Amino acid sequence: MKNLSALLFFAAAILAGCSKNTPEPEPAEQVIGTYNVDKYVESVKYATSPTETSQTTNYPLKDSKGNELSIVLDVAKVSANAVTVTLTQTYKPVTGQSQKQTDAFGTLDIKKPDAGAAGVFDLYDGATKVGNIGNNTILFEEQSTEKDSLGRTFVYIIKLSGKKAN
């Protein structure tokens, strides 16, 4: 009986030592795919004002006649730590042909944040953080500083958020 116990212990130790350590996939491999945009936010913040004006639109957008406008973000791998993001708007009328418009955001770098949820990465356009992606979600933000017709400076912000398509 003692030999059987020793044999079982030895077998268990060998099997435990044979566990496979699978390497974590590259960041780009973890986030590539198509993301359906569900929210579009436009904001304006004047330099001389403490408040920000925002307007949120939920997607897909449908009118009372059944016409539909949807937005998707296609994320494709460039390298282990870089992706391209392409925005496609699709208008589907009740009658007639669907129409598509595509805009490419170019190549974005993927970096692990100092803190945050596992599997979520920050997106950078050069040194500027433009969003985050991971765990089947995406948030993309674009900002520009402009002047209105009276010469007042304001920041214009667009935010797109969405979920990965199945």
DSSP file (Angstrom, degrees, kcal/mol; ACC not computed):
  #  RESIDUE AA STRUCTURE BP1 BP2  ACC     N-H-->O    O-->H-N    N-H-->O    O-->H-N    TCO  KAPPA ALPHA  PHI   PSI    X-CA   Y-CA   Z-CA
    1    1 A M     >        0   0    0      0, 0.0     4,-2.2     0, 0.0     5,-0.2   0.000 360.0 360.0 360.0 -37.2    0.0    0.0    0.0
    2    2 A K  H  >  +     0   0    0      1,-0.2     4,-2.2     2,-0.2     5,-0.2   0.892 360.0  50.4 -62.6 -40.2    2.9    2.3    0.8
    3    3 A N  H  > S+     0   0    0      2,-0.2     4,-2.4     1,-0.2    -1,-0.2   0.873 109.0  51.8 -66.0 -38.1    4.3    1.7   -2.7
    4    4 A L  H  > S+     0   0    0      2,-0.2     4,-2.6     1,-0.2    -2,-0.2   0.908 110.5  48.1 -66.2 -42.0    1.0    2.5   -4.3
    5    5 A S  H  X S+     0   0    0     -4,-2.2     4,-2.4     2,-0.2    -2,-0.2   0.919 113.1  47.8 -63.7 -43.6    0.7    5.8   -2.4
    6    6 A A  H  X S+     0   0    0     -4,-2.2     4,-2.3     2,-0.2    -2,-0.2   0.893 112.2  50.0 -64.1 -39.8    4.2    6.8   -3.3
    7    7 A L  H  X S+     0   0    0     -4,-2.4     4,-2.5     2,-0.2    -2,-0.2   0.909 111.4  47.8 -65.5 -43.5    3.5    5.9   -7.0
    8    8 A L  H  X S+     0   0    0     -4,-2.6     4,-2.5     2,-0.2    -2,-0.2   0.902 112.4  49.6 -64.3 -40.9    0.3    8.0   -7.0
    9    9 A F  H  X S+     0   0    0     -4,-2.4     4,-2.2     2,-0.2    -2,-0.2   0.918 112.2  48.1 -62.8 -43.5    2.2   10.9   -5.4
   10   10 A F  H  X S+     0   0    0     -4,-2.3     4,-2.0     2,-0.2    -2,-0.2   0.907 112.2  48.9 -63.5 -43.5    5.0   10.6   -8.0
   11   11 A A  H  X S+     0   0    0     -4,-2.5     4,-2.4     1,-0.2    -2,-0.2   0.904 111.4  49.7 -63.8 -42.1    2.5   10.4  -10.9
   12   12 A A  H  X S+     0   0    0     -4,-2.5     4,-2.3     1,-0.2    -1,-0.2   0.894 109.9  51.4 -64.1 -39.8    0.6   13.5   -9.6
   13   13 A A  H  X S+     0   0    0     -4,-2.2     4,-1.5     2,-0.2    -1,-0.2   0.884 110.8  48.2 -65.2 -38.8    3.9   15.4   -9.3
   14   14 A I  H  X S+     0   0    0     -4,-2.0     4,-0.6     2,-0.2    -2,-0.2   0.924 112.3  48.4 -67.5 -44.5    4.8   14.6  -12.8
   15   15 A L  H >< S+     0   0    0     -4,-2.4     3,-0.9     1,-0.2    -2,-0.2   0.884 109.9  52.1 -64.3 -38.5    1.4   15.6  -14.2
   16   16 A A  H >< S+     0   0    0     -4,-2.3     3,-1.0     1,-0.2    -1,-0.2   0.853 106.9  53.9 -65.4 -34.1    1.5   18.9  -12.3
   17   17 A G  H 3< S+     0   0    0     -4,-1.5    -1,-0.2     1,-0.2    -2,-0.2   0.618  99.6  64.3 -74.4 -13.1    4.9   19.6  -13.8
   18   18 A C  T <<  +     0   0    0     -3,-0.9    -1,-0.2    -4,-0.6    -2,-0.2   0.287  69.7 132.6 -94.9  10.0    3.6   19.1  -17.3
   19   19 A S    <   -     0   0    0     -3,-1.0     2,-0.4     1,-0.1    -3,-0.0  -0.342  56.8-123.5 -64.0 143.7    1.1   22.0  -17.2
   20   20 A K        -     0   0    0      2,-0.0     2,-0.8     1,-0.0    -1,-0.1  -0.741  12.0-152.0 -93.4 132.2    1.3   24.2  -20.3
   21   21 A N        -     0   0    0     -2,-0.4    -2,-0.0     0, 0.0    -1,-0.0  -0.887  16.0-158.4 -99.6 104.5    2.0   27.9  -20.0
   22   22 A T        -     0   0    0     -2,-0.8     2,-0.0     1,-0.1    -2,-0.0  -0.708  19.9-119.9 -84.9 131.2    0.4   29.4  -23.1
   23   23 A P        -     0   0    0      0, 0.0     3,-0.1     0, 0.0    -1,-0.1  -0.340  30.0-102.3 -68.7 149.9    1.8   32.8  -23.9
   24   24 A E        -     0   0    0      1,-0.1     0, 0.0    -2,-0.0     0, 0.0  -0.523  43.7-109.1 -69.3 134.6   -0.5   35.8  -24.0
   25   25 A P        -     0   0    0      0, 0.0    -1,-0.1     0, 0.0     5,-0.1  -0.228  43.6 -86.0 -61.3 156.1   -1.5   36.8  -27.5
   26   26 A E     >  -     0   0    0      1,-0.1     4,-1.4    -3,-0.1     3,-0.3  -0.252  40.8-111.3 -57.8 150.4    0.0   40.0  -28.9
   27   27 A P  H  > S+     0   0    0      0, 0.0     4,-0.9     0, 0.0     3,-0.5   0.901 118.1  51.9 -52.9 -44.6   -2.0   43.1  -28.1
   28   28 A A  H >> S+     0   0    0     52,-2.2     4,-1.6     1,-0.2     3,-0.8   0.888 106.4  54.0 -61.9 -38.4   -3.1   43.6  -31.7
   29   29 A E  H 34 S+     0   0    0     -3,-0.3    -1,-0.2    51,-0.2    -3,-0.1   0.809 105.6  55.0 -64.3 -29.0   -4.4   40.0  -31.9
   30   30 A Q  H 3< S+     0   0    0     -4,-1.4    -1,-0.2    -3,-0.5    -2,-0.2   0.703 117.3  32.6 -77.1 -19.6   -6.5   40.6  -28.8
   31   31 A V  H << S+     0   0    0     -4,-0.9    -2,-0.2    -3,-0.8    -1,-0.2   0.545  83.2 117.3-118.9  -8.9   -8.4   43.6  -30.2
   32   32 A I     <  +     0   0    0     -4,-1.6     2,-0.3    -5,-0.1    44,-0.2  -0.253  47.2  73.8 -63.5 150.9   -8.7   43.1  -34.0
   33   33 A G  E    S-A   75   0A   0     42,-2.3    42,-3.1     2,-0.0     2,-0.5  -0.887  82.6 -52.5 142.2-171.2  -12.2   42.8  -35.3
   34   34 A T  E     -A   74   0A   0     -2,-0.3   131,-3.5   131,-0.2     2,-0.5  -0.889  42.1-162.5-107.0 131.6  -15.4   44.8  -36.1
   35   35 A Y  E     -AB  73 164A   0     38,-2.5    38,-2.7    -2,-0.5     2,-0.6  -0.962  13.6-139.6-116.9 124.7  -16.9   47.1  -33.4
   36   36 A N  E     -AB  72 163A   0    127,-2.8   127,-1.9    -2,-0.5     2,-0.3  -0.739  22.7-130.7 -82.9 119.4  -20.5   48.3  -33.8
   37   37 A V  E     + B   0 162A   0     34,-2.5    34,-0.4    -2,-0.6   125,-0.3  -0.548  31.5 172.1 -71.6 128.6  -20.7   51.9  -32.6
   38   38 A D  E     +     0   0A   0    123,-2.5    21,-1.5    -2,-0.3     2,-0.3   0.517  63.5  35.9-113.2 -10.7  -23.6   52.4  -30.1
   39   39 A K  E     -CB  58 161A   0    122,-1.7   122,-2.2    19,-0.2     2,-0.4  -0.988  53.4-173.8-149.1 136.7  -22.9   56.0  -29.0
   40   40 A Y  E     -CB  57 160A   0     17,-2.5    17,-2.8    -2,-0.3     2,-0.4  -0.997  12.4-172.0-128.1 123.2  -21.6   59.1  -30.7
   41   41 A V  E     -CB  56 159A   0    118,-2.7   118,-2.6    -2,-0.4     2,-0.4  -0.972   6.9-169.2-123.2 128.3  -20.9   62.2  -28.5
   42   42 A E  E     -CB  55 158A   0     13,-2.5    13,-2.3    -2,-0.4     2,-0.3  -0.963  14.1-179.2-112.7 132.3  -20.0   65.7  -29.8
   43   43 A S  E     -CB  54 157A   0    114,-2.6   114,-2.6    -2,-0.4     2,-0.4  -0.965  16.4-163.5-133.6 149.2  -18.9   68.3  -27.3
   44   44 A V  E     -CB  53 156A   0      9,-2.6     9,-2.7    -2,-0.3     2,-0.4  -0.999   8.2-178.6-131.1 129.7  -17.8   71.9  -27.4
   45   45 A K  E     -CB  52 155A   0    110,-2.1   110,-2.8    -2,-0.4     2,-0.2  -0.963  15.9-147.8-132.2 114.9  -15.9   73.6  -24.5
   46   46 A Y  E >   - B   0 154A   0      5,-0.5     3,-1.5    -2,-0.4   108,-0.3  -0.566  18.1-129.6 -79.4 144.5  -15.0   77.3  -24.7
   47   47 A A  T 3  S+     0   0    0    106,-2.2    -1,-0.1     1,-0.3   107,-0.1   0.801 109.0  49.9 -62.0 -30.1  -11.8   78.4  -23.1
   48   48 A T  T 3  S+     0   0    0    105,-0.4    -1,-0.3     2,-0.0   106,-0.1   0.364 102.6  74.0 -92.5   5.0  -13.6   81.2  -21.3
   49   49 A S    <   -     0   0    0     -3,-1.5     0, 0.0     2,-0.1     0, 0.0  -0.939  64.2-150.3-123.7 141.6  -16.4   79.0  -19.9
   50   50 A P  S    S+     0   0    0      0, 0.0     2,-0.2     0, 0.0    -1,-0.1   0.601  78.7  76.8 -80.9  -9.8  -16.5   76.4  -17.1
   51   51 A T        -     0   0    0     -5,-0.0    -5,-0.5     2,-0.0     2,-0.4  -0.659  65.7-147.8-105.0 158.8  -19.2   74.4  -18.9
   52   52 A E  E     -C   45   0A   0     -2,-0.2     2,-0.5    -7,-0.2    -7,-0.2  -0.973  10.7-142.1-122.0 135.7  -19.1   72.0  -21.8
   53   53 A T  E     +C   44   0A   0     -9,-2.7    -9,-2.6    -2,-0.4     2,-0.3  -0.868  27.3 179.5 -99.7 129.0  -22.0   71.5  -24.2
   54   54 A S  E     -C   43   0A   0     -2,-0.5     2,-0.4   -11,-0.2   -11,-0.2  -0.938  20.5-165.8-131.7 151.8  -22.6   68.0  -25.4
   55   55 A Q  E     -C   42   0A   0    -13,-2.3   -13,-2.5    -2,-0.3     2,-0.4  -0.989  12.2-159.7-135.3 128.3  -25.0   66.1  -27.7
   56   56 A T  E     -C   41   0A   0     -2,-0.4     2,-0.4   -15,-0.2   -15,-0.2  -0.896   5.2-170.7-111.2 135.7  -25.2   62.3  -27.6
   57   57 A T  E     -C   40   0A   0    -17,-2.8   -17,-2.5    -2,-0.4     2,-0.3  -0.994  14.2-144.0-124.5 128.2  -26.7   60.1  -30.4
   58   58 A N  E     -C   39   0A   0     -2,-0.4   -19,-0.2   -19,-0.2   -20,-0.1  -0.726  32.2-103.5 -90.8 140.7  -27.3   56.4  -30.0
   59   59 A Y  S    S+     0   0    0    -21,-1.5     2,-0.2    -2,-0.3    11,-0.1  -0.852  92.2  46.2-119.9 154.3  -26.7   54.1  -32.9
   60   60 A P  S    S-     0   0    0      0, 0.0     2,-0.5     0, 0.0    10,-0.2   0.531  81.3-150.1 -68.5 150.6  -28.0   52.5  -35.0
   61   61 A L  E     -D   69   0A   0      8,-2.9     8,-2.6    -2,-0.2     2,-0.4  -0.811  16.7-176.0 -95.4 126.5  -30.1   55.5  -35.8
   62   62 A K  E     -D   68   0A   0     -2,-0.5     6,-0.2     6,-0.2     2,-0.1  -0.980  11.1-149.7-125.6 136.6  -33.6   54.8  -37.3
   63   63 A D    >   -     0   0    0      4,-2.0     3,-1.5    -2,-0.4     6,-0.0  -0.430  38.0 -94.3 -95.4 177.8  -36.2   57.2  -38.5
   64   64 A S  T 3  S+     0   0    0      1,-0.3    -1,-0.1    -2,-0.1    -2,-0.0   0.681 123.5  56.1 -66.8 -17.6  -39.9   56.8  -38.4
   65   65 A K  T 3  S-     0   0    0      2,-0.1    -1,-0.3     0, 0.0    -3,-0.0   0.581 120.5-103.9 -89.7 -11.0  -39.9   55.5  -42.0
   66   66 A G  S <  S+     0   0    0     -3,-1.5    -2,-0.1     1,-0.3     2,-0.1   0.450  70.9 144.3 101.9   1.2  -37.5   52.7  -41.2
   67   67 A N        -     0   0    0     26,-0.1    -4,-2.0    24,-0.0     2,-0.4  -0.467  34.0-155.2 -69.4 147.2  -34.4   54.1  -42.8
   68   68 A E  E     -DE  62  92A   0     24,-2.2    24,-3.4    -6,-0.2     2,-0.4  -0.981  19.2-166.7-135.0 139.5  -31.3   53.2  -40.8
   69   69 A L  E     +DE  61  91A   0     -8,-2.6    -8,-2.9    -2,-0.4     2,-0.3  -0.993  18.6 175.3-121.2 125.2  -27.8   54.7  -40.3
   70   70 A S  E     - E   0  90A   0     20,-2.4    20,-2.8    -2,-0.4     2,-0.4  -0.900  16.0-153.0-128.0 158.5  -25.1   52.6  -38.6
   71   71 A I  E     - E   0  89A   0    -34,-0.4   -34,-2.5    -2,-0.3     2,-0.3  -0.997  11.0-176.8-131.5 134.3  -21.4   53.0  -37.9
   72   72 A V  E     -AE  36  88A   0     16,-2.2    16,-2.6    -2,-0.4     2,-0.5  -0.964  17.1-146.9-126.8 149.9  -18.8   50.4  -37.4
   73   73 A L  E     -AE  35  87A   0    -38,-2.7   -38,-2.5    -2,-0.3     2,-0.6  -0.973  14.1-156.3-112.9 117.4  -15.1   50.6  -36.6
   74   74 A D  E     -AE  34  86A   0     12,-3.0    12,-2.3    -2,-0.5     2,-0.5  -0.848   6.6-162.6 -96.3 124.0  -12.9   48.0  -38.3
   75   75 A V  E     -AE  33  85A   0    -42,-3.1   -42,-2.3    -2,-0.6     2,-0.3  -0.930  11.0-178.9-111.0 120.0   -9.7   47.3  -36.4
   76   76 A A  E     - E   0  84A   0      8,-2.3     8,-2.5    -2,-0.5     2,-0.3  -0.913  28.9-108.6-122.3 146.7   -6.9   45.5  -38.3
   77   77 A K  E     + E   0  83A   0     -2,-0.3     6,-0.2     6,-0.2     3,-0.1  -0.523  34.4 166.5 -75.8 133.5   -3.5   44.4  -37.2
   78   78 A V  E    S-     0   0A   0      4,-2.6     2,-0.3     1,-0.5     5,-0.2   0.695  73.6 -25.0-105.6 -45.4   -0.4   46.2  -38.5
   79   79 A S  E >  S- E   0  82A   0      3,-1.8     3,-1.2   -53,-0.0    -1,-0.5  -0.855  84.0 -72.1-152.6-174.7    2.1   44.8  -36.1
   80   80 A A  T 3  S+     0   0    0      1,-0.3   -52,-2.2    -2,-0.3   -51,-0.2   0.828 133.2  24.4 -56.9 -33.5    2.1   43.3  -32.6
   81   81 A N  T 3  S+     0   0    0    -54,-0.2    29,-2.7   -53,-0.1     2,-0.3  -0.007 115.2  69.6-125.2  28.4    1.5   46.7  -31.0
   82   82 A A  E <   +EF  79 109A   0     -3,-1.2    -4,-2.6    27,-0.3    -3,-1.8  -0.998  49.1 176.7-148.8 144.5   -0.2   48.7  -33.8
   83   83 A V  E     -EF  77 108A   0     25,-2.6    25,-3.6    -2,-0.3     2,-0.4  -0.921  24.8-128.0-137.0 162.1   -3.6   48.6  -35.6
   84   84 A T  E     -EF  76 107A   0     -8,-2.5    -8,-2.3    -2,-0.3     2,-0.5  -0.906  20.5-154.0-107.0 146.1   -5.4   50.6  -38.2
   85   85 A V  E     -EF  75 106A   0     21,-1.4    20,-3.3    -2,-0.4    21,-0.5  -0.985   9.9-173.3-122.6 127.0   -8.9   51.8  -37.5
   86   86 A T  E     -EF  74 104A   0    -12,-2.3   -12,-3.0    -2,-0.5     2,-0.5  -0.981  12.1-149.3-122.1 128.1  -11.4   52.4  -40.3
   87   87 A L  E     -EF  73 103A   0     16,-3.4    16,-2.8    -2,-0.4     2,-0.5  -0.824  13.9-172.3 -96.3 130.4  -14.8   54.0  -39.7
   88   88 A T  E     -EF  72 102A   0    -16,-2.6   -16,-2.2    -2,-0.5     2,-0.5  -0.982   7.3-163.1-126.3 121.6  -17.7   52.9  -42.0
   89   89 A Q  E     -EF  71 101A   0     12,-2.8    12,-2.2    -2,-0.5     2,-0.5  -0.878   9.8-165.3 -98.4 131.7  -21.1   54.6  -42.0
   90   90 A T  E     -EF  70 100A   0    -20,-2.8   -20,-2.4    -2,-0.5     2,-0.6  -0.975   6.9-163.2-122.6 124.0  -23.8   52.7  -43.7
   91   91 A Y  E     -EF  69  99A   0      8,-3.1     8,-2.5    -2,-0.5   -22,-0.2  -0.924   6.2-170.9-105.2 120.8  -27.1   54.2  -44.7
   92   92 A K  E     -E   68   0A   0    -24,-3.4   -24,-2.2    -2,-0.6     6,-0.1  -0.888   7.6-161.6-114.7  99.9  -29.8   51.6  -45.4
   93   93 A P        -     0   0    0      0, 0.0   -26,-0.1     0, 0.0     3,-0.1  -0.411  29.1-118.6 -75.9 158.3  -32.9   53.2  -46.9
   94   94 A V  S    S+     0   0    0      1,-0.2     2,-0.4    -2,-0.1   -28,-0.0   0.904 105.2  26.1 -61.5 -40.3  -36.2   51.3  -46.8
   95   95 A T  S    S+     0   0    0      2,-0.1    -1,-0.2    -3,-0.0     2,-0.1  -0.961 112.5  23.5-122.3 143.8  -36.2   51.4  -50.6
   96   96 A G  S    S-     0   0    0     -2,-0.4     2,-0.2    -3,-0.1     0, 0.0  -0.417  94.8 -31.9 101.5-177.0  -33.1   51.6  -52.8
   97   97 A Q        -     0   0    0     -2,-0.1     2,-0.1     1,-0.1    -2,-0.1  -0.483  57.6-113.3 -81.1 145.2  -29.4   50.8  -52.4
   98   98 A S        -     0   0    0     -2,-0.2     2,-0.4    -6,-0.1    -6,-0.2  -0.477  31.1-146.6 -69.5 148.5  -27.4   51.0  -49.2
   99   99 A Q  E     -F   91   0A   0     -8,-2.5    -8,-3.1    -2,-0.1     2,-0.4  -0.967  11.4-164.0-123.0 138.0  -24.8   53.7  -49.2
  100  100 A K  E     -F   90   0A   0     -2,-0.4     2,-0.4   -10,-0.2   -10,-0.2  -0.940   8.5-171.2-123.8 144.5  -21.4   53.5  -47.5
  101  101 A Q  E     -F   89   0A   0    -12,-2.2   -12,-2.8    -2,-0.4     2,-0.4  -0.999  12.4-163.1-131.1 131.1  -18.9   56.1  -46.6
  102  102 A T  E     -F   88   0A   0     -2,-0.4     2,-0.4   -14,-0.2   -14,-0.2  -0.934  10.7-179.7-121.7 137.1  -15.5   55.1  -45.2
  103  103 A D  E     -F   87   0A   0    -16,-2.8   -16,-3.4    -2,-0.4     2,-0.4  -0.999  17.4-145.2-132.9 130.2  -12.8   57.1  -43.4
  104  104 A A  E     -F   86   0A   0     -2,-0.4   -18,-0.2   -18,-0.2     3,-0.1  -0.810   7.4-163.5 -97.2 134.2   -9.5   55.7  -42.2
  105  105 A F  E     -     0   0A   0    -20,-3.3   -19,-0.1    -2,-0.4    -1,-0.1   0.497  41.2-134.5 -88.4  -6.1   -7.9   56.9  -38.9
  106  106 A G  E     -F   85   0A   0    -21,-0.5   -21,-1.4     2,-0.0     2,-0.4  -0.391  47.8 -19.5  85.6-165.6   -4.6   55.5  -39.9
  107  107 A T  E     -F   84   0A   0    -23,-0.2     2,-0.4    -2,-0.1   -23,-0.2  -0.657  60.2-170.3 -86.7 130.5   -2.2   53.5  -37.8
  108  108 A L  E     -F   83   0A   0    -25,-3.6   -25,-2.6    -2,-0.4     2,-0.3  -0.942  18.8-126.9-120.1 142.0   -2.6   53.7  -34.0
  109  109 A D  E     -FG  82 124A   0     15,-2.7    15,-2.4    -2,-0.4     2,-0.5  -0.623  16.8-143.4 -85.6 146.1   -0.2   52.3  -31.4
  110  110 A I  E     + G   0 123A   0    -29,-2.7     2,-0.4    -2,-0.3    13,-0.2  -0.943  23.9 174.0-111.2 127.6   -1.5   50.0  -28.6
  111  111 A K  E     - G   0 122A   0     11,-2.3    11,-3.2    -2,-0.5   -30,-0.0  -0.992  34.2-116.7-134.9 142.4    0.0   50.3  -25.2
  112  112 A K        -     0   0    0     -2,-0.4     9,-0.2     9,-0.2     2,-0.1  -0.598  38.6-124.0 -71.1 132.4   -0.8   48.7  -21.8
  113  113 A P        -     0   0    0      0, 0.0     3,-0.1     0, 0.0    -1,-0.1  -0.369  16.4-115.6 -74.0 160.1   -1.9   51.3  -19.4
  114  114 A D  S    S+     0   0    0      1,-0.2     2,-0.3    -2,-0.1    -2,-0.0   0.854 100.3   7.6 -62.0 -35.1   -0.1   51.7  -16.0
  115  115 A A  S    S+     0   0    0      2,-0.0     2,-0.3     3,-0.0    -1,-0.2  -0.977  90.7  85.8-143.7 154.5   -3.3   50.7  -14.3
  116  116 A G  S    S-     0   0    0     -2,-0.3     2,-0.1    -3,-0.1     3,-0.1  -0.874  73.4 -28.0 144.8-176.5   -6.7   49.4  -15.5
  117  117 A A    >   -     0   0    0     -2,-0.3     3,-1.5     1,-0.1     2,-0.1  -0.382  67.8-101.9 -70.6 144.4   -8.6   46.3  -16.4
  118  118 A A  T 3  S+     0   0    0      1,-0.2    -1,-0.1    -2,-0.1     3,-0.1  -0.404 107.6  24.9 -63.1 140.0   -6.7   43.3  -17.8
  119  119 A G  T 3  S+     0   0    0      1,-0.3    16,-0.7    -2,-0.1     2,-0.4   0.484  94.9 115.0  83.5   3.1   -7.0   43.0  -21.5
  120  120 A V  E <   - H   0 134A   0     -3,-1.5     2,-0.3    14,-0.2    -1,-0.3  -0.912  44.6-170.7-108.6 134.0   -7.7   46.7  -22.1
  121  121 A F  E     - H   0 133A   0     12,-3.4    12,-2.7    -2,-0.4     2,-0.3  -0.893  21.6-120.3-123.7 150.5   -5.2   48.8  -24.0
  122  122 A D  E     -GH 111 132A   0    -11,-3.2   -11,-2.3    -2,-0.3     2,-0.4  -0.672  24.1-138.5 -85.6 145.2   -4.7   52.5  -24.6
  123  123 A L  E     -GH 110 131A   0      8,-2.8     7,-2.8    -2,-0.3     8,-0.9  -0.897  21.0-169.3-104.8 133.4   -4.7   53.7  -28.3
  124  124 A Y  E     -GH 109 129A   0    -15,-2.4   -15,-2.7    -2,-0.4     2,-0.7  -0.972  23.7-160.0-127.4 138.5   -2.2   56.4  -29.3
  125  125 A D  E >  S- H   0 128A   0      3,-2.9     3,-1.6    -2,-0.4     2,-0.5  -0.904  82.0 -51.7-108.5  96.0   -1.8   58.5  -32.4
  126  126 A G  T 3  S-     0   0    0     -2,-0.7   -17,-0.1     1,-0.2    -2,-0.0  -0.628 123.1 -20.8  68.8-123.4    1.8   59.4  -32.0
  127  127 A A  T 3  S+     0   0    0     -2,-0.5     2,-0.5    -3,-0.1    -1,-0.2   0.435 119.5  97.1 -94.8  -0.9    2.2   60.8  -28.4
  128  128 A T  E <  S-H  125   0A   0     -3,-1.6    -3,-2.9     2,-0.0     2,-0.4  -0.793  71.7-134.6 -97.6 123.9   -1.6   61.6  -28.1
  129  129 A K  E     +H  124   0A   0     -2,-0.5    -5,-0.3    -5,-0.2     3,-0.1  -0.615  26.6 174.6 -73.1 127.8   -3.9   59.2  -26.4
  130  130 A V  E     -     0   0A   0     -7,-2.8    11,-3.8    -2,-0.4     2,-0.3   0.291  54.2 -56.9-119.7   7.2   -7.0   58.8  -28.5
  131  131 A G  E     -HI 123 140A   0     -8,-0.9    -8,-2.8     9,-0.3     2,-0.3  -0.979  52.1 -91.7 154.2-164.6   -8.9   56.1  -26.7
  132  132 A N  E     -HI 122 139A   0      7,-1.9     7,-2.6    -2,-0.3     2,-0.3  -0.976  24.2-168.1-148.4 161.3   -8.8   52.6  -25.4
  133  133 A I  E     +HI 121 138A   0    -12,-2.7   -12,-3.4    -2,-0.3     5,-0.2  -0.996  31.1  88.3-151.3 144.4   -9.8   49.1  -26.7
  134  134 A G  E >   +HI 120 137A   0      3,-2.4     3,-1.5    -2,-0.3   -14,-0.2  -0.682  57.1  58.0 144.6 165.2  -10.2   45.7  -25.2
  135  135 A N  T 3  S-     0   0    0    -16,-0.7     3,-0.1     1,-0.3   -15,-0.1   0.873 128.6 -57.7  50.2  41.3  -12.5   43.2  -23.5
  136  136 A N  T 3  S+     0   0    0      1,-0.2    28,-2.5    27,-0.1     2,-0.3   0.662 117.8  99.7  68.3  20.7  -14.8   43.6  -26.6
  137  137 A T  E <   -IJ 134 163A   0     -3,-1.5    -3,-2.4    26,-0.2     2,-0.3  -0.935  48.9-164.6-132.4 159.2  -15.2   47.4  -26.3
  138  138 A I  E     -IJ 133 162A   0     24,-2.0    24,-2.1    -2,-0.3     2,-0.4  -0.998   6.3-173.1-141.1 143.7  -13.7   50.4  -28.0
  139  139 A L  E     -IJ 132 161A   0     -7,-2.6    -7,-1.9    -2,-0.3     2,-0.4  -0.975  10.7-176.3-134.4 121.0  -13.7   54.1  -27.1
  140  140 A F  E     -IJ 131 160A   0     20,-2.9    20,-2.9    -2,-0.4     2,-0.4  -0.971   1.7-174.4-121.5 133.1  -12.2   56.5  -29.7
  141  141 A E  E     - J   0 159A   0    -11,-3.8     2,-0.4    -2,-0.4    18,-0.2  -0.989   6.9-173.2-132.3 135.1  -11.8   60.2  -29.1
  142  142 A E  E     - J   0 158A   0     16,-2.6    16,-2.6    -2,-0.4     2,-0.4  -0.995   8.3-173.2-128.0 132.6  -10.7   63.0  -31.4
  143  143 A Q  E     + J   0 157A   0     -2,-0.4     2,-0.3    14,-0.2    14,-0.2  -0.936   6.6 176.9-125.4 146.3  -10.1   66.6  -30.2
  144  144 A S  E     - J   0 156A   0     12,-2.0    12,-3.1    -2,-0.4     2,-0.5  -0.992  23.6-135.9-145.0 145.8   -9.3   69.8  -32.1
  145  145 A T  E     + J   0 155A   0     -2,-0.3     2,-0.2    10,-0.2    10,-0.2  -0.883  38.4 159.7-101.4 127.9   -8.9   73.4  -30.9
  146  146 A E  E     - J   0 154A   0      8,-3.0     8,-2.7    -2,-0.5     2,-0.4  -0.785  34.6-120.7-138.1 177.6  -10.6   75.9  -33.1
  147  147 A K  E     - J   0 153A   0     -2,-0.2     6,-0.2     6,-0.2     2,-0.1  -0.976  22.0-136.4-125.9 141.7  -12.0   79.5  -33.2
  148  148 A D    >   -     0   0    0      4,-2.2     3,-2.1    -2,-0.4     6,-0.0  -0.219  42.9 -84.1 -84.7-176.7  -15.5   80.5  -33.8
  149  149 A S  T 3  S+     0   0    0      1,-0.3    -1,-0.1     2,-0.1    -2,-0.0   0.679 130.6  53.8 -64.8 -17.1  -16.6   83.4  -36.1
  150  150 A L  T 3  S-     0   0    0      2,-0.1    -1,-0.3     0, 0.0    -3,-0.0   0.400 120.6-107.3 -95.3   1.6  -16.1   85.9  -33.2
  151  151 A G    <   +     0   0    0     -3,-2.1     2,-0.3     1,-0.3    -2,-0.1   0.545  69.8 146.1  86.5   7.9  -12.5   84.6  -32.6
  152  152 A R        -     0   0    0      1,-0.1    -4,-2.2  -106,-0.0     2,-0.3  -0.624  47.0-125.9 -81.3 135.3  -13.2   82.8  -29.4
  153  153 A T  E     + J   0 147A   0     -2,-0.3  -106,-2.2    -6,-0.2  -105,-0.4  -0.617  35.9 167.7 -83.5 136.6  -11.2   79.6  -28.8
  154  154 A F  E     -BJ  46 146A   0     -8,-2.7    -8,-3.0    -2,-0.3     2,-0.5  -0.973  32.7-125.3-143.4 158.8  -13.0   76.3  -28.2
  155  155 A V  E     -BJ  45 145A   0   -110,-2.8  -110,-2.1    -2,-0.3     2,-0.5  -0.924  20.5-156.7-105.9 128.2  -12.2   72.6  -28.0
  156  156 A Y  E     -BJ  44 144A   0    -12,-3.1   -12,-2.0    -2,-0.5     2,-0.4  -0.922  14.1-171.7-106.2 125.0  -14.3   70.4  -30.2
  157  157 A I  E     -BJ  43 143A   0   -114,-2.6  -114,-2.6    -2,-0.5     2,-0.4  -0.959  12.0-170.7-125.0 133.7  -14.5   66.7  -29.1
  158  158 A I  E     -BJ  42 142A   0    -16,-2.6   -16,-2.6    -2,-0.4     2,-0.4  -0.990   7.9-172.6-120.3 131.1  -15.9   63.7  -30.8
  159  159 A K  E     -BJ  41 141A   0   -118,-2.6  -118,-2.7    -2,-0.4     2,-0.4  -0.990   4.1-172.8-126.0 132.0  -16.2   60.4  -28.9
  160  160 A L  E     +BJ  40 140A   0    -20,-2.9   -20,-2.9    -2,-0.4     2,-0.4  -0.982   7.1 179.9-119.2 131.8  -17.3   57.1  -30.4
  161  161 A S  E     +BJ  39 139A   0   -122,-2.2  -123,-2.5    -2,-0.4  -122,-1.7  -0.975  11.0 149.0-130.8 150.0  -17.9   54.0  -28.3
  162  162 A G  E     -BJ  37 138A   0    -24,-2.1   -24,-2.0    -2,-0.4     2,-0.3  -0.971  36.1-109.5-164.5 177.8  -19.0   50.5  -29.3
  163  163 A K  E     -BJ  36 137A   0   -127,-1.9  -127,-2.8    -2,-0.3   -26,-0.2  -0.898  41.5 -96.8-121.7 148.8  -19.0   46.8  -28.7
  164  164 A K  E     -B   35   0A   0    -28,-2.5  -129,-0.3    -2,-0.3     2,-0.1  -0.404  40.8-119.0 -65.7 134.0  -17.3   44.0  -30.7
  165  165 A A              0   0    0   -131,-3.5  -131,-0.2     1,-0.1    -1,-0.1  -0.457 360.0 360.0 -72.0 146.1  -19.5   42.3  -33.2
  166  166 A N              0   0    0     -2,-0.1    -1,-0.1     0, 0.0    -2,-0.1   0.478 360.0 360.0 -75.5 360.0  -20.1   38.6  -32.7
